[in-house]
Amino acid sequence: MTDGEAGTRVRRAFDAAAPSYDGLRRQLIPCFDDFYGAAVDMLGFPDGAAPRILDLGAGTGLLAERLLARWPRARLVLVDLSPDMLERARERFAGTVDRVEIRAADYLRDPLGGPYDAVVSALSIHHLPDAGKRALFRRAWAALRPGGRFVDADNVLAPTPALAARDRALWIARIRASGIAKGDLAAALRRTRLDVLAPLDAQLSWLRRTGFVDVDCGYKWLHFAVFGGRRPAIRRGGASPGRPAPRPHPPSGRPPAGA
């Protein structure tokens, strides 16, 4: 399957999920508040700041809504493949069109603009193959101003198959305990077939190799993790450090896991 075919499958799956997407999030993400809260906290902007933030795979705007709640003067650019998901985002931000720009685009291929104070993503990048993840990390680095931050709240692969099976079983048990309808659970599990998960340690390494510093994981519960890094600030004398030369990357395993 080509990257274009994979992207089409993802877009169709999330177009179909759009009508019920927001209503099921807290059931499908049992750690919802901590997970999204950690993504906001990792940005670290002071109160009253007016950052310019790019949200990749923004969907219906769940993460973006929390960013605006924390920094009401922020300016956001939301990018997603799914027109139906973005239609929900337009409804969500109907009263803030001066603060929120919404674009239907492929964030791996289309221009991202910039520079941004932050690039963020939630539950999107795990649909890319490993090479696509690394390419997107490079694109995020290039779109950031010196000193800007990248934060990814996403699904990751456990270090061993046994741990991956444990995480998936515990996740499904928590979802069932929430009282979710069988059809909604079945649809969510079908969407996990689109997942291409990579280990957290590998992704942290890829961020460092891209040129990010202060790379860290700020939150993890089962296969839900929030991690990222910072593009180095301009050095005294005016030069911003460039990205290091790329090195070979070992492949990662990729069984499906989550949301």
Steps between C-alpha positions, in 0.01 A plus 500: 500500500634843407509794740226663293274196530566482875411868535176445311406213733567716806299791359202277419510334842495832684243657269275208598584543871450878506131513608562307824870574549489757780229324696706181530838651582481467878396136471766412243770699681457413870790734584342784298553795737855407602596416141383825342595700807859376477519608135398854599731506803806393300483816286584713801391841373439758774151619586389775265726384216381521139683209332450397139430125501468245220278200582571201271218250456280736699178309434202659673721737699507326840863591572469843340204581726715431806782712363267797454358449848852525647620781269196695371723730291661211312472475122441148376533329163314167484595252227330168426430262211134446592252766382228354721715523814595857412134591454453416869802716578342792311187462709709488819690819415222692326538790741879522478570519127749778563709265716459169316586413139380163370663324204414173328846377401752217513750605766764266359496659155326839496668825615473552876587869515667645804698582691299380799561522871378142534400205284267249668314184408262261675422143394597548137868438429474133602321438168822575309765239419831547681655687208198731493531569873865595460420717199226676695733561794735673253212704359392603849858604583515713184163665573602608851671822588827455693400415855159364394361174635360185343258286704340174387221335702469162339488121515835324528619140484599318819859370521400131466209309342390379843477856632318614185241223550464596866448868415237420239313262731496752786387777265212293362395395851483865612296592193252219558466604863393847382181352353588574138266352241628183334476657155704804604769279652512282190538808277783633718681166488465491122666843481800365690577292189619828349755549781873479430641527850864564584674463837524811714878467539543483123291813447692692766819398321359614165416840650857540628643399164274757335666769712256543787636556851337458841334189357285326760182306570275701729221245544432132435212263576499164322550590132402866542806728520574872480850587388695757305793737490616851424670648197821661632490876547727728301848501644670818605644637180185429298538141378235238565634144519414293195371145503759226538575278203247214476606153610342162419190416703412150617148392408237481773228245561148616440201301629183707550417623846287804565240762419 
